[in-house]
């Protein structure tokens, strides 16, 4: 019995000991919980972007009090936020367009003082080789500015009466004076205004004035020179058109699929620079995409339209008054019949009613510009009803006279003017054949004056804006109206005829 009682007591004491130990352990567990691990995670460890630029999102989950995300050597990456706190958040990662011809990489690092860092590898494909051919020159676009830009293209057209070309000057190869004309002065522009012109077209070369051909950067002094000449015109309250003229033919002679991307890249680079430089001028300044682009068929016309679209987009992108500026796009070869046939649509424009179309007119060329007989035709000395020669009949025009003139200009009226798109007759004219003598010379000059008068009159009647081509020459086979050596009118007969055509 005594042994049994001892066994019971021993068991009881043993149980009490276990209970005491358990209770003590439980109290310790409640007082000192096991620490929870600090973590920082992202749901991606690699992101691949397209060259044209795009966005991606990463979900960051943090069991830390604070974290940051940074990128290394990547100014082309933008982050919607660069820091956060405990919890889950979505970070938007934006890759800017890759304008280089090389792929690029970067690393995003997610870090915290409370947890191990993690890295996200980022890559971006090479950019479009054309987009990246030249750097962007739209480096400081500004907000649209409508001040001084209130006129639509139609309203502006109503203000342009008679225009004059500063031909063979700012577009001359090897420099402004290389083709025999003096530098443009304010006195010259004053004289042109006093002669009865209220608009000036400035044919311009740019490609020969590059600071760096690899980057298509135009020299600052040339941009300043063009701006100076534009200022002469605007100071006279004249309307002025600045273009990219023949310019060595880089665009005009290469309206092809093979050159399309390369030329669009240069067109963009040039117009971003030109438009930014001249952005402060009000509606007196118009921009023109090209001069006489060589286009013969619909396929080439599609390429030309892309050049015009690039021009419009580049100008508009610079902002300021350029957001509202009237822009001029050229028909194929600026030929009326080709324009009527091939220019069936125009580029798009974010600005409403701010576009004009440009054509030129030297018809018939036998009269207007041919200087020697050719197998396909002879020179015409005499043009128009009442101005044919009774003795030199083989020199009378046999086509391209009043009826044809009316027909051609009517095509432009029906196709564009009547639809609210003014047509700039960017060049027209006829040479003086002063090697003729006596009655033949008198009749020729009278015939030429009648031609100029009739072109201006018919243009105005059909809504076309006439700009006379003056290349500065005053001798035989020349177009010159203004004597640039003394800023006087040299061809009074021709000038008076054009002014009569405005009546």
C-alpha positions in Angstrom: 0.0 0.0 0.0 2.8 2.4 0.9 4.5 1.7 -2.4 1.3 2.5 -4.3 0.8 5.8 -2.5 4.4 6.7 -3.2 3.8 6.0 -6.9 0.7 8.2 -7.0 2.6 11.0 -5.3 5.5 10.7 -7.7 3.2 10.8 -10.7 1.4 13.9 -9.3 4.6 15.7 -8.7 5.8 14.8 -12.2 2.6 16.1 -13.8 2.8 19.4 -11.9 6.4 19.8 -13.1 5.4 19.3 -16.7 2.5 21.8 -16.3 4.8 24.4 -14.8 7.3 24.0 -17.6 4.5 24.2 -20.3 3.0 27.3 -18.7 6.3 29.0 -18.5 7.0 28.2 -22.1 3.7 29.6 -23.2 4.2 32.8 -21.3 7.6 33.2 -23.0 6.1 32.5 -26.4 3.4 35.2 -25.9 6.0 37.7 -24.6 8.6 37.1 -27.4 7.0 36.3 -30.9 9.2 35.1 -33.7 10.2 38.1 -36.0 8.5 38.3 -39.4 11.0 38.5 -42.4 11.3 41.9 -44.2 10.8 41.5 -47.9 10.8 43.6 -51.1 9.7 42.0 -54.3 8.8 42.8 -57.9 6.7 40.7 -60.3 9.2 41.0 -63.1 13.0 40.7 -63.4 13.3 41.6 -67.1 11.5 44.1 -69.4 12.0 44.4 -73.2 10.8 47.6 -75.0 10.3 48.3 -78.7 12.4 50.9 -80.4 9.5 53.2 -81.0 9.0 53.7 -77.3 6.4 52.1 -75.1 5.3 51.4 -71.5 5.3 48.6 -69.0 4.2 48.1 -65.4 5.8 46.4 -62.5 4.0 45.4 -59.3 6.1 46.1 -56.2 5.3 44.4 -52.9 7.0 45.7 -49.9 7.1 44.5 -46.3 9.5 47.3 -45.4 8.9 50.8 -44.1 10.5 52.5 -47.2 12.0 51.6 -50.5 13.4 53.3 -53.7 13.8 52.4 -57.4 16.5 53.9 -59.5 17.8 53.4 -63.1 21.4 53.3 -64.1 22.7 55.2 -67.2 19.2 55.5 -68.6 17.9 59.0 -69.3 15.6 57.3 -71.8 13.6 55.7 -69.0 10.9 57.5 -67.0 9.3 56.1 -63.8 5.9 57.0 -62.5 7.4 57.0 -59.0 10.8 56.4 -57.5 10.0 55.5 -53.9 7.3 53.9 -51.8 6.3 52.4 -48.4 4.9 49.2 -47.0 2.3 47.6 -49.2 1.7 46.9 -52.9 2.0 49.5 -55.7 2.1 49.6 -59.5 5.1 51.4 -61.0 4.7 52.5 -64.7 8.0 52.4 -66.6 8.1 54.4 -69.9 10.9 54.0 -72.5 11.3 57.0 -74.7 11.7 56.5 -78.5 15.1 55.1 -79.4 16.3 57.5 -82.1 19.6 55.7 -82.4 20.5 52.8 -84.6 21.7 50.7 -81.7 19.9 48.6 -79.1 20.3 49.8 -75.5 20.1 48.4 -72.0 19.7 49.6 -68.4 19.2 48.2 -65.0 16.5 49.2 -62.5 17.4 48.6 -58.8 14.8 48.2 -56.1 16.3 48.8 -52.7 15.6 49.3 -49.0 17.7 49.5 -45.9 15.5 46.8 -44.5 15.7 44.1 -47.2 18.0 42.8 -49.9 18.0 44.8 -53.2 16.6 43.3 -56.4 17.4 44.2 -60.0 15.3 44.4 -63.1 17.1 44.2 -66.5 15.7 46.5 -69.1 16.4 46.5 -72.9 15.2 48.4 -75.9 15.5 47.5 -79.5 17.2 49.8 -82.0 15.2 52.8 -83.3 14.0 53.3 -86.8 17.2 54.0 -88.7 15.5 56.9 -90.4 14.1 58.5 -87.2 17.5 58.0 -85.7 19.4 59.3 -88.8 19.5 62.8 -87.4 18.8 64.2 -83.9 15.6 65.9 -83.2 15.8 69.7 -83.5 12.5 70.3 -81.9 14.3 70.9 -78.7 12.1 73.6 -77.2 8.5 73.3 -78.4 6.3 76.0 -76.9 2.6 76.4 -76.4 0.5 77.3 -79.4 0.2 81.1 -79.8 -2.7 82.4 -81.9 -1.8 86.1 -81.6 -1.3 87.7 -85.0 -2.4 84.5 -86.7 -6.1 85.1 -87.0 -6.5 84.7 -90.8 -7.3 81.4 -92.4 -5.6 80.5 -95.7 -8.5 81.9 -97.6 -8.5 85.1 -95.7 -4.8 85.4 -96.1 -5.1 84.8 -99.9 -7.4 87.7 -100.1 -4.7 90.0 -98.8 -2.0 88.8 -101.2 -2.2 90.9 -104.4 1.0 90.5 -106.4 4.1 88.7 -105.4 7.8 88.9 -106.5 10.5 86.2 -106.3 14.0 87.0 -105.1 15.3 84.6 -107.7 18.9 83.2 -108.0 19.9 84.6 -104.7 19.4 82.9 -101.4 19.1 79.6 -103.2 22.3 80.1 -105.3 24.9 77.4 -105.1 28.1 78.5 -103.4 26.5 81.6 -101.7 24.0 84.4 -102.0 26.0 86.4 -104.6 27.3 83.4 -106.6 24.8 83.7 -109.4 25.5 87.4 -110.1 23.1 89.1 -107.8 24.1 91.4 -104.9 23.2 90.5 -101.3 19.6 91.3 -100.5 19.2 94.6 -98.6 16.3 96.3 -96.9 16.6 99.0 -99.6 15.9 96.4 -102.3 12.8 95.1 -100.4 11.6 98.7 -99.9 11.9 99.3 -103.7 10.0 96.1 -104.5 7.2 97.2 -102.1 7.2 100.7 -103.7 6.9 99.1 -107.1 3.5 97.6 -106.3 4.3 94.2 -104.9 2.9 93.3 -101.5 4.3 89.7 -101.2 7.7 88.1 -101.7 8.8 84.6 -102.2 12.3 83.7 -101.0 13.7 80.7 -102.7 16.1 79.2 -100.1 18.9 76.7 -100.1 19.8 74.9 -96.8 21.7 71.8 -97.6 24.9 73.7 -98.6 24.8 75.6 -95.3 25.2 72.6 -93.0 27.4 72.8 -90.0 27.5 69.1 -89.9 26.2 66.9 -92.7 26.1 63.8 -90.5 23.6 65.5 -88.2 21.9 67.8 -90.7 22.5 70.8 -88.5 22.1 74.1 -90.3 24.7 76.8 -89.6 23.3 79.4 -87.2 24.6 82.3 -89.3 22.6 81.1 -92.3 19.4 80.7 -90.2 20.0 84.3 -89.0 20.6 85.6 -92.5 17.3 84.2 -93.8 15.5 85.6 -90.7 17.1 89.0 -91.5 15.7 89.0 -95.0 12.3 87.8 -93.8 12.3 90.8 -91.3 13.0 93.2 -94.2 9.8 92.0 -95.8 7.6 91.9 -92.7 8.8 95.4 -91.8 7.3 96.5 -95.1 4.0 94.8 -94.1 4.6 92.3 -97.0 3.6 88.7 -97.0 6.6 86.4 -97.5 7.0 82.7 -98.5 10.1 80.8 -97.3 10.8 77.4 -98.9 13.3 74.7 -99.5 14.2 75.4 -103.1 16.1 73.1 -105.5 18.8 72.8 -102.8 21.1 70.6 -104.9 18.1 68.3 -105.8 18.4 66.1 -102.7 14.6 66.1 -102.4 13.3 67.3 -105.7 15.2 64.8 -107.8 14.6 61.9 -105.4 10.8 61.4 -105.1 11.3 57.6 -104.9 10.7 54.8 -102.5 14.4 54.2 -102.3 15.0 57.7 -100.9 11.7 58.1 -99.1 12.9 57.3 -95.6 16.2 59.1 -95.9 14.6 62.3 -97.3 11.8 62.3 -94.8 14.5 62.3 -92.1 16.2 65.3 -93.6 13.0 67.1 -94.3 12.0 66.7 -90.7 15.4 67.9 -89.4 15.5 70.9 -91.7 12.0 72.1 -91.0 12.3 71.7 -87.2 15.3 74.1 -87.4 13.8 76.5 -89.9 10.4 76.6 -88.2 12.0 77.1 -84.7 14.2 79.9 -86.0 11.3 81.8 -87.7 8.6 80.9 -85.2 8.1 84.4 -83.9 6.8 86.0 -87.1 3.0 86.4 -87.4 0.8 85.4 -90.3 2.8 87.5 -92.8 5.2 84.5 -93.0 4.2 81.3 -94.9 6.3 78.2 -95.2 6.5 76.1 -98.4 7.6 72.5 -98.4 9.6 72.3 -101.6 9.9 74.0 -105.1 9.4 71.9 -108.2 9.4 68.2 -107.0 9.9 65.8 -110.0 6.9 63.5 -110.0 5.5 61.7 -113.0 3.1 59.1 -111.6 0.8 58.1 -108.7 3.5 56.1 -106.9 5.9 59.1 -106.9 3.0 61.3 -105.8 2.5 59.1 -102.8 6.2 59.7 -101.8 5.8 63.4 -102.4 2.8 63.4 -100.1 4.9 61.8 -97.4 7.5 64.6 -97.8 4.7 67.2 -97.4 3.3 65.4 -94.4 6.7 65.4 -92.7 7.0 69.1 -93.4 3.6 69.9 -91.9 4.2 67.7 -88.8 7.6 69.2 -88.2 6.4 72.8 -88.4 3.4 72.2 -86.2 5.4 70.3 -83.6 7.5 73.4 -82.8 4.4 75.2 -81.5 4.0 79.0 -81.0 2.6 80.8 -84.0 3.7 77.8 -86.1 0.6 75.9 -84.7 -1.5 78.2 -86.9 0.8 79.2 -89.8 -0.4 78.8 -93.3 1.6 76.1 -95.1 2.1 75.6 -98.8 2.5 72.2 -100.5 3.6 71.8 -104.1 1.9 69.9 -106.8 3.9 67.3 -108.9 6.5 69.3 -110.8 4.3 72.3 -109.9 2.7 71.5 -113.3 -1.0 72.3 -113.5 -2.1 69.3 -115.6 -0.1 66.8 -113.4 -1.4 68.4 -110.3 -4.9 68.1 -111.5 -4.4 64.5 -112.4 -2.2 63.2 -109.5 -2.8 65.5 -106.5 -6.1 63.9 -105.6 -5.6 64.2 -101.9 -3.6 66.4 -99.5 -1.6 65.6 -96.4 -3.4 65.9 -93.1 -3.1 68.9 -90.9 -4.1 69.5 -87.2 -4.6 73.1 -88.0 -7.9 73.8 -89.8 -8.0 75.8 -93.0 -4.3 76.7 -93.0 -3.0 75.1 -96.2 -2.4 76.2 -99.8 -1.3 74.4 -102.9 1.5 75.7 -105.2 1.8 75.4 -109.0 4.0 77.3 -111.5 3.2 78.7 -114.9 5.6 79.2 -117.9 3.2 78.1 -120.6 3.9 77.9 -123.5 7.6 77.4 -122.7 8.4 78.1 -126.3 7.4 81.7 -125.5 8.2 82.0 -121.8 11.6 80.5 -121.6 12.9 78.7 -124.7 16.2 80.3 -125.9 16.9 78.1 -129.0 14.9 76.0 -131.4 14.5 72.4 -130.4 13.5 69.3 -132.3 10.2 69.3 -130.5 9.4 72.9 -131.1 10.6 76.4 -132.1 10.9 79.6 -130.1 7.7 81.8 -130.0 8.3 85.5 -130.0 4.7 86.6 -130.1 1.7 85.5 -127.9 -2.0 86.4 -127.8 -4.8 87.8 -129.9 -3.8 90.9 -131.6 -0.1 90.4 -131.1 0.9 87.9 -133.8 3.3 88.9 -136.5 2.3 89.2 -140.1 5.8 88.7 -141.3 7.5 86.4 -138.8 4.6 84.0 -138.7 6.8 81.0 -137.8 7.4 82.7 -134.4 3.7 83.2 -133.5 2.5 81.0 -130.7 0.5 78.0 -131.9 -0.7 76.8 -128.6 -0.9 77.8 -124.9 -2.6 81.1 -125.5 -5.6 82.7 -123.8 -8.0 79.8 -124.1 -5.5 77.3 -122.7 -4.5 79.7 -119.9 -8.1 80.0 -118.9 -8.6 76.2 -119.0 -5.5 75.5 -116.9 -6.3 78.1 -114.2 -9.9 76.9 -114.1 -8.7 73.4 -113.3 -7.0 74.7 -110.1 -10.1 76.8 -109.2 -12.4 73.7 -109.5 -10.0 71.3 -107.8 -8.8 73.5 -104.9 -9.9 77.1 -104.7 -13.6 76.3 -104.8 -13.0 73.9 -101.9 -11.4 76.5 -99.7 -7.7 75.7 -100.6 -6.0 78.8 -102.2 -3.5 78.2 -104.9 -0.2 80.0 -105.0 1.1 80.6 -108.5 4.6 80.6 -107.0 6.4 81.4 -110.3 5.4 82.8 -113.6 7.0 85.0 -116.2 8.4 85.3 -119.7 11.8 86.3 -120.9 12.7 89.5 -122.9 14.2 88.6 -126.3 16.2 91.9 -126.7 18.3 90.5 -129.5 15.4 91.3 -131.7 15.4 94.7 -133.4 13.0 97.2 -134.9 9.3 96.3 -135.2 10.0 92.7 -134.2 11.3 93.8 -130.8 8.5 96.3 -130.3 5.8 93.7 -131.1 7.6 91.1 -129.0 7.8 93.4 -125.9 4.1 94.4 -126.4 3.2 90.8 -126.7 5.1 89.9 -123.6 3.4 92.7 -121.6 0.1 91.4 -122.8 1.0 87.9 -121.6 2.0 89.1 -118.2 -1.2 91.2 -117.8 -3.3 88.3 -119.0 -1.7 85.8 -116.6 -2.2 88.0 -113.6 -5.8 88.9 -114.6 -6.7 85.3 -115.2 -5.0 84.1 -112.0 -6.9 86.6 -109.9 -10.2 85.7 -111.6 -9.7 82.1 -110.6 -8.3 82.6 -107.1 -4.6 82.0 -107.9 -2.0 84.2 -106.2 0.6 85.4 -108.8 4.3 85.7 -107.9 6.5 86.9 -110.7 9.9 85.1 -111.3 12.7 87.7 -111.2 16.1 86.1 -111.4 17.9 89.5 -111.4 19.1 89.5 -115.1 18.4 92.5 -117.3 19.9 91.5 -120.7 18.7 89.3 -123.5 16.6 86.3 -122.5 16.1 87.7 -119.0 13.2 87.9 -116.6 14.4 90.8 -114.5 12.0 93.6 -113.5 14.0 95.2 -110.7 17.5 96.5 -111.2 19.2 95.2 -108.0 22.3 97.4 -108.5 20.4 100.6 -107.8 17.0 99.3 -106.6 15.0 100.8 -109.5 12.4 99.4 -111.9 14.2 98.3 -115.0 11.2 96.8 -116.9 8.5 99.4 -116.5 6.5 98.0 -119.4 6.3 94.6 -117.8 5.6 95.8 -114.3 2.8 98.1 -115.5 1.3 95.3 -117.4 1.1 93.1 -114.3 -0.4 95.9 -112.2 -3.0 96.5 -114.9 -3.9 92.8 -114.7 -4.9 93.4 -111.0 -7.5 96.0 -112.0 
